[in-house]
Amino acid sequence: MAEKEISELTSKTTPVGTDEFEIQETGGGTSKKTTQQAMWDATATDSIAEKTGAAGVTVDGVLLKDGAVTASGGIVSGGDILSDTDSTDSIGSTAVRWLKGWFDTIEGTLSTAAQTNVTSVGTLTALQVDNLNLNGNTLSSTAGTDLLITPLAGQQIVLDGAIIVDAGVVTGATSITSTSFVGALTGNASGSAATVTGASQTAITTLSNLVTTGALNSGSITSGFGAIDIGTSTLAAGSVNSSGEIKVAGSVANLRLLANGVELTFDRNTTSYIRTTHASGALQFTNNGNNSIYLASTGAVTMGSTLAVSGATTLTGGAYIGGTAAANLLDDYEEGTFTPTLTRSTGGAITAPYTSQNGTYTKIGNTVYIQIYIVLGTIASQGSAYSLLTGLPFTSSQDSYTQQSQVSGNMFSPTDVTKGFASSSSMYFGTDSNTNFPPLQLDYVSNGVLRICGTYKTS
């Protein structure tokens, strides 16, 4: 019979009639003659069938066998490659796999859990990996546990190319901005100090080891804040409250305010203040416009009005009264008692009991005021020569009759004494008519009384 190529029959739209052709089996098998099964028309499904048990049909190097197509040169399709049933057939198998595949679009789901060699998946609109979901610019966790980012040992996490997180330490952040921090900021901040740029920090309760605060222009530090220790630094100009006050509560050992300007002033108003002038070093206390107390740098004190002192006053250098000349200086005042003793210039003190032996004095400047009262018992013995009294509280600066004291009583015999003359630390006796030295030589009498009231000069 005449052989026909299949390609010559593909254009037929009507049965080929009695035309016959032969399909040669592979491997040199025998030929089969058919007149009806290899016919094409436009109204029915035509087929090319082999005999049962044959090795398949080869068409131009493409093996057709039991519904499978084997093409060693590859399969080129100008249309879709379809499965006869949805979601039932596969391309390749677990035993025979495709080496590579190139697809513009993969539809459906990858059924194998592990895809170890996938290096790029193109653009994904969303990705779910275990409990992590990546959608757009958002990475979130779909479980109730913490979201952990754990680098390998020696590695660090870098955010935005600058912020580094390494072993719990964050560096490279130039600022942290938040309208509201939730929870407490714990731990210590160390290293270079940063700057808080917000004008109002209303919720800061403790600042430890603060190096610089900048200008505090408003607000207040409430009671209970604790100590503010500025060390050796100084308070800048204007570092006071809105009323111009610096308040110190509680007890402090030392409060020292230093000013390098013209003056330092503590004032209640413009007429009542305490002021120290930098140039002169003076300290001025002024009340209601009056210069009440002025302390010069030399230590001199000027009082603007009457000085009222309720307690004791110690004046070690004396006090100028009525002027500042040496003659106006009162440099000593003293009150006290002493024990006067009756004696003779020859033989010393008399032997007799004293019923009274009292002496008092008041020293004002270089003048000594004395009062003496002596009552003797029975005299057992006494010396001779001049009669004199010893034990004056201060040494007399003059030995003359000009320093006279009034003497009364019945202590002497044979005549009464009316005058006493201080000489050195003793007092000699005389009468009104006894105007020149030497003094009188008189005896003391038993049970005698002596009263003396007078003054003398001392150095």
Number of C-alpha atoms within 10 A of each C-alpha: 8 7 10 13 10 12 8 8 16 11 10 13 12 12 14 15 9 10 15 16 18 16 21 16 17 15 7 7 10 10 12 12 13 16 13 16 12 19 23 20 15 10 8 8 8 13 11 12 15 18 10 8 7 12 16 19 21 17 13 7 11 15 18 17 15 14 7 9 14 13 15 9 8 8 9 8 7 5 6 6 8 8 11 8 7 7 8 7 11 7 8 10 9 6 5 8 9 9 6 5 5 6 5 5 6 8 6 7 6 9 7 6 6 8 9 6 6 7 7 6 6 6 6 9 8 10 12 13 9 9 12 14 15 15 13 10 6 9 13 13 17 13 10 7 8 7 13 7 6 10 12 7 8 7 11 15 16 14 11 7 8 12 14 17 16 15 13 8 8 12 12 12 11 8 10 6 7 7 5 6 8 7 6 6 8 6 6 7 12 7 5 7 10 10 10 12 8 7 9 12 10 7 6 7 8 8 9 7 9 10 10 10 8 9 10 13 13 12 11 10 10 7 7 7 10 10 8 7 8 11 6 5 7 11 11 9 8 12 15 16 15 11 6 12 13 9 7 9 9 4 7 7 5 6 7 5 8 9 14 8 9 11 16 16 15 14 16 12 9 10 13 17 17 17 17 20 16 14 10 12 13 18 21 20 21 19 17 11 11 12 17 17 18 20 16 15 12 9 10 9 14 13 12 13 10 7 9 6 7 6 6 6 7 7 10 8 10 14 14 14 11 9 10 10 9 8 10 13 16 16 14 15 13 10 11 11 15 17 14 20 18 22 22 22 15 12 12 14 18 17 15 16 15 16 12 14 17 16 20 18 21 17 20 14 16 16 17 22 16 21 18 20 17 22 19 20 16 13 16 10 11 18 17 15 15 17 24 24 20 19 15 23 20 19 17 23 16 16 15 14 20 11 19 20 21 17 20 17 16 18 22 20 13 11 13 16 22 19 25 26 27 28 20 15 15 21 24 23 26 25 16 8 8 15 13 9 12 12 21 17 19 21 18 23 17 17 17 17 19 18 16 19 18 19 21 23 18 16 10
